[in-house]
Structures are given as C-alpha cells and as structure tokens.
Amino acid sequence: MTEFQLCHRIKELMSGFDKPWFIAGGWAIDLHIGQKTREHKDIENRCISS
C-alpha cells in the first residue's frame, strides 16, 4: 500500500466518525497538490470537537 493509499484508507476508516476531522501537516499539502513533496514519518489527523 502506498502512502497516498494509506491516507485514503484513513479517510475510509474515519467515514463513520460523527465529528469534523482532517489530515494535517505535510500530508495535507501533498494531498492537496496531488504529489509527494518529501518523505513523511507520520500521517497527522485532527478532530474538531464542539
């Protein structure tokens, strides 16, 4: 599984989560532009509680 696929897998796993969430940090930028710009050591996600 590529890192891009892993990010999309996280999206699938979080689909049932009932609070807003997003991928943050370097991967957020890479996903937005559609290409990997550097090596990443993790995938950061954030949740918004309200």
mmCIF file of the N, C-alpha and C atoms, coordinates in Angstrom:
data_MODEL
# 
_entry.id   MODEL 
# 
loop_
_atom_site.group_PDB 
_atom_site.id 
_atom_site.type_symbol 
_atom_site.label_atom_id 
_atom_site.label_alt_id 
_atom_site.label_comp_id 
_atom_site.label_asym_id 
_atom_site.label_entity_id 
_atom_site.label_seq_id 
_atom_site.pdbx_PDB_ins_code 
_atom_site.Cartn_x 
_atom_site.Cartn_y 
_atom_site.Cartn_z 
_atom_site.occupancy 
_atom_site.B_iso_or_equiv 
_atom_site.pdbx_formal_charge 
_atom_site.auth_seq_id 
_atom_site.auth_comp_id 
_atom_site.auth_asym_id 
_atom_site.auth_atom_id 
_atom_site.pdbx_PDB_model_num 
ATOM 1   N N  . MET A 1 1  ? 0.856   -1.168 0.000  1.00 0.00 ? 1  MET A N  1 
ATOM 2   C CA . MET A 1 1  ? 0.000   0.000  0.000  1.00 0.00 ? 1  MET A CA 1 
ATOM 3   C C  . MET A 1 1  ? 0.911   1.242  0.000  1.00 0.00 ? 1  MET A C  1 
ATOM 4   N N  . THR A 1 2  ? 0.655   2.151  -0.918 1.00 0.00 ? 2  THR A N  1 
ATOM 5   C CA . THR A 1 2  ? 1.436   3.392  -0.956 1.00 0.00 ? 2  THR A CA 1 
ATOM 6   C C  . THR A 1 2  ? 0.966   4.338  0.152  1.00 0.00 ? 2  THR A C  1 
ATOM 7   N N  . GLU A 1 3  ? 1.749   5.369  0.399  1.00 0.00 ? 3  GLU A N  1 
ATOM 8   C CA . GLU A 1 3  ? 1.360   6.335  1.428  1.00 0.00 ? 3  GLU A CA 1 
ATOM 9   C C  . GLU A 1 3  ? 0.092   7.086  1.031  1.00 0.00 ? 3  GLU A C  1 
ATOM 10  N N  . PHE A 1 4  ? -0.070  7.393  -0.269 1.00 0.00 ? 4  PHE A N  1 
ATOM 11  C CA . PHE A 1 4  ? -1.301  8.036  -0.718 1.00 0.00 ? 4  PHE A CA 1 
ATOM 12  C C  . PHE A 1 4  ? -2.492  7.112  -0.458 1.00 0.00 ? 4  PHE A C  1 
ATOM 13  N N  . GLN A 1 5  ? -2.328  5.822  -0.737 1.00 0.00 ? 5  GLN A N  1 
ATOM 14  C CA . GLN A 1 5  ? -3.401  4.869  -0.477 1.00 0.00 ? 5  GLN A CA 1 
ATOM 15  C C  . GLN A 1 5  ? -3.706  4.790  1.009  1.00 0.00 ? 5  GLN A C  1 
ATOM 16  N N  . LEU A 1 6  ? -2.679  4.885  1.838  1.00 0.00 ? 6  LEU A N  1 
ATOM 17  C CA . LEU A 1 6  ? -2.883  4.852  3.282  1.00 0.00 ? 6  LEU A CA 1 
ATOM 18  C C  . LEU A 1 6  ? -3.698  6.063  3.734  1.00 0.00 ? 6  LEU A C  1 
ATOM 19  N N  . CYS A 1 7  ? -3.423  7.234  3.185  1.00 0.00 ? 7  CYS A N  1 
ATOM 20  C CA . CYS A 1 7  ? -4.215  8.426  3.507  1.00 0.00 ? 7  CYS A CA 1 
ATOM 21  C C  . CYS A 1 7  ? -5.679  8.221  3.117  1.00 0.00 ? 7  CYS A C  1 
ATOM 22  N N  . HIS A 1 8  ? -5.910  7.626  1.964  1.00 0.00 ? 8  HIS A N  1 
ATOM 23  C CA . HIS A 1 8  ? -7.285  7.376  1.529  1.00 0.00 ? 8  HIS A CA 1 
ATOM 24  C C  . HIS A 1 8  ? -7.939  6.292  2.390  1.00 0.00 ? 8  HIS A C  1 
ATOM 25  N N  . ARG A 1 9  ? -7.153  5.357  2.884  1.00 0.00 ? 9  ARG A N  1 
ATOM 26  C CA . ARG A 1 9  ? -7.679  4.327  3.798  1.00 0.00 ? 9  ARG A CA 1 
ATOM 27  C C  . ARG A 1 9  ? -8.113  4.970  5.110  1.00 0.00 ? 9  ARG A C  1 
ATOM 28  N N  . ILE A 1 10 ? -7.335  5.927  5.597  1.00 0.00 ? 10 ILE A N  1 
ATOM 29  C CA . ILE A 1 10 ? -7.723  6.652  6.806  1.00 0.00 ? 10 ILE A CA 1 
ATOM 30  C C  . ILE A 1 10 ? -9.052  7.348  6.575  1.00 0.00 ? 10 ILE A C  1 
ATOM 31  N N  . LYS A 1 11 ? -9.221  7.942  5.396  1.00 0.00 ? 11 LYS A N  1 
ATOM 32  C CA . LYS A 1 11 ? -10.497 8.590  5.056  1.00 0.00 ? 11 LYS A CA 1 
ATOM 33  C C  . LYS A 1 11 ? -11.648 7.585  5.140  1.00 0.00 ? 11 LYS A C  1 
ATOM 34  N N  . GLU A 1 12 ? -11.439 6.381  4.617  1.00 0.00 ? 12 GLU A N  1 
ATOM 35  C CA . GLU A 1 12 ? -12.468 5.344  4.691  1.00 0.00 ? 12 GLU A CA 1 
ATOM 36  C C  . GLU A 1 12 ? -12.769 4.974  6.135  1.00 0.00 ? 12 GLU A C  1 
ATOM 37  N N  . LEU A 1 13 ? -11.723 4.796  6.940  1.00 0.00 ? 13 LEU A N  1 
ATOM 38  C CA . LEU A 1 13 ? -11.914 4.406  8.339  1.00 0.00 ? 13 LEU A CA 1 
ATOM 39  C C  . LEU A 1 13 ? -12.627 5.486  9.135  1.00 0.00 ? 13 LEU A C  1 
ATOM 40  N N  . MET A 1 14 ? -12.397 6.741  8.802  1.00 0.00 ? 14 MET A N  1 
ATOM 41  C CA . MET A 1 14 ? -12.999 7.851  9.536  1.00 0.00 ? 14 MET A CA 1 
ATOM 42  C C  . MET A 1 14 ? -14.380 8.237  9.004  1.00 0.00 ? 14 MET A C  1 
ATOM 43  N N  . SER A 1 15 ? -14.846 7.598  7.955  1.00 0.00 ? 15 SER A N  1 
ATOM 44  C CA . SER A 1 15 ? -16.109 7.990  7.321  1.00 0.00 ? 15 SER A CA 1 
ATOM 45  C C  . SER A 1 15 ? -17.302 7.918  8.273  1.00 0.00 ? 15 SER A C  1 
ATOM 46  N N  . GLY A 1 16 ? -17.264 7.057  9.251  1.00 0.00 ? 16 GLY A N  1 
ATOM 47  C CA . GLY A 1 16 ? -18.364 6.952  10.195 1.00 0.00 ? 16 GLY A CA 1 
ATOM 48  C C  . GLY A 1 16 ? -18.216 7.829  11.423 1.00 0.00 ? 16 GLY A C  1 
ATOM 49  N N  . PHE A 1 17 ? -17.120 8.548  11.523 1.00 0.00 ? 17 PHE A N  1 
ATOM 50  C CA . PHE A 1 17 ? -16.873 9.422  12.669 1.00 0.00 ? 17 PHE A CA 1 
ATOM 51  C C  . PHE A 1 17 ? -17.787 10.631 12.580 1.00 0.00 ? 17 PHE A C  1 
ATOM 52  N N  . ASP A 1 18 ? -18.472 10.955 13.656 1.00 0.00 ? 18 ASP A N  1 
ATOM 53  C CA . ASP A 1 18 ? -19.519 11.974 13.578 1.00 0.00 ? 18 ASP A CA 1 
ATOM 54  C C  . ASP A 1 18 ? -19.057 13.403 13.899 1.00 0.00 ? 18 ASP A C  1 
ATOM 55  N N  . LYS A 1 19 ? -17.789 13.639 13.999 1.00 0.00 ? 19 LYS A N  1 
ATOM 56  C CA . LYS A 1 19 ? -17.243 14.981 14.215 1.00 0.00 ? 19 LYS A CA 1 
ATOM 57  C C  . LYS A 1 19 ? -16.358 15.356 13.023 1.00 0.00 ? 19 LYS A C  1 
ATOM 58  N N  . PRO A 1 20 ? -16.197 16.648 12.761 1.00 0.00 ? 20 PRO A N  1 
ATOM 59  C CA . PRO A 1 20 ? -15.310 17.053 11.671 1.00 0.00 ? 20 PRO A CA 1 
ATOM 60  C C  . PRO A 1 20 ? -13.864 16.626 11.956 1.00 0.00 ? 20 PRO A C  1 
ATOM 61  N N  . TRP A 1 21 ? -13.176 16.171 10.950 1.00 0.00 ? 21 TRP A N  1 
ATOM 62  C CA . TRP A 1 21 ? -11.788 15.765 11.081 1.00 0.00 ? 21 TRP A CA 1 
ATOM 63  C C  . TRP A 1 21 ? -11.078 16.081 9.773  1.00 0.00 ? 21 TRP A C  1 
ATOM 64  N N  . PHE A 1 22 ? -9.763  16.089 9.797  1.00 0.00 ? 22 PHE A N  1 
ATOM 65  C CA . PHE A 1 22 ? -8.978  16.346 8.588  1.00 0.00 ? 22 PHE A CA 1 
ATOM 66  C C  . PHE A 1 22 ? -7.562  15.835 8.758  1.00 0.00 ? 22 PHE A C  1 
ATOM 67  N N  . ILE A 1 23 ? -6.908  15.585 7.648  1.00 0.00 ? 23 ILE A N  1 
ATOM 68  C CA . ILE A 1 23 ? -5.494  15.256 7.653  1.00 0.00 ? 23 ILE A CA 1 
ATOM 69  C C  . ILE A 1 23 ? -4.735  16.578 7.674  1.00 0.00 ? 23 ILE A C  1 
ATOM 70  N N  . ALA A 1 24 ? -3.723  16.664 8.536  1.00 0.00 ? 24 ALA A N  1 
ATOM 71  C CA . ALA A 1 24 ? -2.995  17.911 8.750  1.00 0.00 ? 24 ALA A CA 1 
ATOM 72  C C  . ALA A 1 24 ? -1.524  17.737 8.362  1.00 0.00 ? 24 ALA A C  1 
ATOM 73  N N  . GLY A 1 25 ? -0.790  18.817 8.488  1.00 0.00 ? 25 GLY A N  1 
ATOM 74  C CA . GLY A 1 25 ? 0.652   18.769 8.288  1.00 0.00 ? 25 GLY A CA 1 
ATOM 75  C C  . GLY A 1 25 ? 1.056   18.590 6.838  1.00 0.00 ? 25 GLY A C  1 
ATOM 76  N N  . GLY A 1 26 ? 2.200   17.989 6.654  1.00 0.00 ? 26 GLY A N  1 
ATOM 77  C CA . GLY A 1 26 ? 2.774   17.817 5.326  1.00 0.00 ? 26 GLY A CA 1 
ATOM 78  C C  . GLY A 1 26 ? 1.901   17.022 4.375  1.00 0.00 ? 26 GLY A C  1 
ATOM 79  N N  . TRP A 1 27 ? 1.235   15.996 4.895  1.00 0.00 ? 27 TRP A N  1 
ATOM 80  C CA . TRP A 1 27 ? 0.374   15.196 4.020  1.00 0.00 ? 27 TRP A CA 1 
ATOM 81  C C  . TRP A 1 27 ? -0.821  15.987 3.518  1.00 0.00 ? 27 TRP A C  1 
ATOM 82  N N  . ALA A 1 28 ? -1.308  16.936 4.304  1.00 0.00 ? 28 ALA A N  1 
ATOM 83  C CA . ALA A 1 28 ? -2.429  17.772 3.842  1.00 0.00 ? 28 ALA A CA 1 
ATOM 84  C C  . ALA A 1 28 ? -2.009  18.539 2.590  1.00 0.00 ? 28 ALA A C  1 
ATOM 85  N N  . ILE A 1 29 ? -0.805  19.065 2.596  1.00 0.00 ? 29 ILE A N  1 
ATOM 86  C CA . ILE A 1 29 ? -0.299  19.801 1.434  1.00 0.00 ? 29 ILE A CA 1 
ATOM 87  C C  . ILE A 1 29 ? -0.119  18.858 0.254  1.00 0.00 ? 29 ILE A C  1 
ATOM 88  N N  . ASP A 1 30 ? 0.521   17.723 0.496  1.00 0.00 ? 30 ASP A N  1 
ATOM 89  C CA . ASP A 1 30 ? 0.765   16.776 -0.591 1.00 0.00 ? 30 ASP A CA 1 
ATOM 90  C C  . ASP A 1 30 ? -0.526  16.257 -1.211 1.00 0.00 ? 30 ASP A C  1 
ATOM 91  N N  . LEU A 1 31 ? -1.519  15.968 -0.389 1.00 0.00 ? 31 LEU A N  1 
ATOM 92  C CA . LEU A 1 31 ? -2.803  15.516 -0.926 1.00 0.00 ? 31 LEU A CA 1 
ATOM 93  C C  . LEU A 1 31 ? -3.476  16.618 -1.728 1.00 0.00 ? 31 LEU A C  1 
ATOM 94  N N  . HIS A 1 32 ? -3.342  17.841 -1.267 1.00 0.00 ? 32 HIS A N  1 
ATOM 95  C CA . HIS A 1 32 ? -3.956  18.968 -1.977 1.00 0.00 ? 32 HIS A CA 1 
ATOM 96  C C  . HIS A 1 32 ? -3.332  19.166 -3.361 1.00 0.00 ? 32 HIS A C  1 
ATOM 97  N N  . ILE A 1 33 ? -2.005  19.067 -3.447 1.00 0.00 ? 33 ILE A N  1 
ATOM 98  C CA . ILE A 1 33 ? -1.357  19.293 -4.748 1.00 0.00 ? 33 ILE A CA 1 
ATOM 99  C C  . ILE A 1 33 ? -1.259  18.019 -5.584 1.00 0.00 ? 33 ILE A C  1 
ATOM 100 N N  . GLY A 1 34 ? -1.520  16.872 -4.964 1.00 0.00 ? 34 GLY A N  1 
ATOM 101 C CA . GLY A 1 34 ? -1.555  15.626 -5.719 1.00 0.00 ? 34 GLY A CA 1 
ATOM 102 C C  . GLY A 1 34 ? -0.217  14.969 -5.970 1.00 0.00 ? 34 GLY A C  1 
ATOM 103 N N  . GLN A 1 35 ? 0.797   15.368 -5.197 1.00 0.00 ? 35 GLN A N  1 
ATOM 104 C CA . GLN A 1 35 ? 2.093   14.701 -5.329 1.00 0.00 ? 35 GLN A CA 1 
ATOM 105 C C  . GLN A 1 35 ? 2.857   14.777 -4.021 1.00 0.00 ? 35 GLN A C  1 
ATOM 106 N N  . LYS A 1 36 ? 3.708   13.799 -3.816 1.00 0.00 ? 36 LYS A N  1 
ATOM 107 C CA . LYS A 1 36 ? 4.516   13.743 -2.605 1.00 0.00 ? 36 LYS A CA 1 
ATOM 108 C C  . LYS A 1 36 ? 5.705   14.687 -2.765 1.00 0.00 ? 36 LYS A C  1 
ATOM 109 N N  . THR A 1 37 ? 5.870   15.595 -1.808 1.00 0.00 ? 37 THR A N  1 
ATOM 110 C CA . THR A 1 37 ? 6.941   16.591 -1.902 1.00 0.00 ? 37 THR A CA 1 
ATOM 111 C C  . THR A 1 37 ? 8.164   16.225 -1.083 1.00 0.00 ? 37 THR A C  1 
ATOM 112 N N  . ARG A 1 38 ? 7.996   15.332 -0.121 1.00 0.00 ? 38 ARG A N  1 
ATOM 113 C CA . ARG A 1 38 ? 9.114   14.932 0.738  1.00 0.00 ? 38 ARG A CA 1 
ATOM 114 C C  . ARG A 1 38 ? 8.744   13.651 1.475  1.00 0.00 ? 38 ARG A C  1 
ATOM 115 N N  . GLU A 1 39 ? 9.702   13.074 2.173  1.00 0.00 ? 39 GLU A N  1 
ATOM 116 C CA . GLU A 1 39 ? 9.426   11.899 2.996  1.00 0.00 ? 39 GLU A CA 1 
ATOM 117 C C  . GLU A 1 39 ? 8.692   12.340 4.256  1.00 0.00 ? 39 GLU A C  1 
ATOM 118 N N  . HIS A 1 40 ? 7.733   11.536 4.668  1.00 0.00 ? 40 HIS A N  1 
ATOM 119 C CA . HIS A 1 40 ? 6.963   11.817 5.879  1.00 0.00 ? 40 HIS A CA 1 
ATOM 120 C C  . HIS A 1 40 ? 7.164   10.673 6.858  1.00 0.00 ? 40 HIS A C  1 
ATOM 121 N N  . LYS A 1 41 ? 7.239   11.000 8.131  1.00 0.00 ? 41 LYS A N  1 
ATOM 122 C CA . LYS A 1 41 ? 7.401   9.968  9.158  1.00 0.00 ? 41 LYS A CA 1 
ATOM 123 C C  . LYS A 1 41 ? 6.071   9.554  9.768  1.00 0.00 ? 41 LYS A C  1 
ATOM 124 N N  . ASP A 1 42 ? 5.023   10.355 9.513  1.00 0.00 ? 42 ASP A N  1 
ATOM 125 C CA . ASP A 1 42 ? 3.719   10.031 10.077 1.00 0.00 ? 42 ASP A CA 1 
ATOM 126 C C  . ASP A 1 42 ? 2.628   10.686 9.239  1.00 0.00 ? 42 ASP A C  1 
ATOM 127 N N  . ILE A 1 43 ? 1.394   10.346 9.578  1.00 0.00 ? 43 ILE A N  1 
ATOM 128 C CA . ILE A 1 43 ? 0.228   10.991 8.973  1.00 0.00 ? 43 ILE A CA 1 
ATOM 129 C C  . ILE A 1 43 ? -0.554  11.592 10.129 1.00 0.00 ? 43 ILE A C  1 
ATOM 130 N N  . GLU A 1 44 ? -0.640  12.910 10.145 1.00 0.00 ? 44 GLU A N  1 
ATOM 131 C CA . GLU A 1 44 ? -1.315  13.597 11.244 1.00 0.00 ? 44 GLU A CA 1 
ATOM 132 C C  . GLU A 1 44 ? -2.783  13.803 10.879 1.00 0.00 ? 44 GLU A C  1 
ATOM 133 N N  . ASN A 1 45 ? -3.649  13.522 11.828 1.00 0.00 ? 45 ASN A N  1 
ATOM 134 C CA . ASN A 1 45 ? -5.058  13.875 11.635 1.00 0.00 ? 45 ASN A CA 1 
ATOM 135 C C  . ASN A 1 45 ? -5.530  14.654 12.846 1.00 0.00 ? 45 ASN A C  1 
ATOM 136 N N  . ARG A 1 46 ? -6.523  15.480 12.626 1.00 0.00 ? 46 ARG A N  1 
ATOM 137 C CA . ARG A 1 46 ? -7.068  16.323 13.686 1.00 0.00 ? 46 ARG A CA 1 
ATOM 138 C C  . ARG A 1 46 ? -8.583  16.173 13.704 1.00 0.00 ? 46 ARG A C  1 
ATOM 139 N N  . CYS A 1 47 ? -9.132  16.264 14.898 1.00 0.00 ? 47 CYS A N  1 
ATOM 140 C CA . CYS A 1 47 ? -10.581 16.229 15.079 1.00 0.00 ? 47 CYS A CA 1 
ATOM 141 C C  . CYS A 1 47 ? -11.022 17.531 15.728 1.00 0.00 ? 47 CYS A C  1 
ATOM 142 N N  . ILE A 1 48 ? -12.190 17.984 15.346 1.00 0.00 ? 48 ILE A N  1 
ATOM 143 C CA . ILE A 1 48 ? -12.763 19.189 15.925 1.00 0.00 ? 48 ILE A CA 1 
ATOM 144 C C  . ILE A 1 48 ? -13.933 18.761 16.793 1.00 0.00 ? 48 ILE A C  1 
ATOM 145 N N  . SER A 1 49 ? -13.830 19.072 18.063 1.00 0.00 ? 49 SER A N  1 
ATOM 146 C CA . SER A 1 49 ? -14.956 18.745 18.950 1.00 0.00 ? 49 SER A CA 1 
ATOM 147 C C  . SER A 1 49 ? -15.734 20.007 19.227 1.00 0.00 ? 49 SER A C  1 
ATOM 148 N N  . SER A 1 50 ? -17.031 19.855 19.234 1.00 0.00 ? 50 SER A N  1 
ATOM 149 C CA . SER A 1 50 ? -17.874 21.027 19.525 1.00 0.00 ? 50 SER A CA 1 
ATOM 150 C C  . SER A 1 50 ? -19.102 20.622 20.298 1.00 0.00 ? 50 SER A C  1 
# 
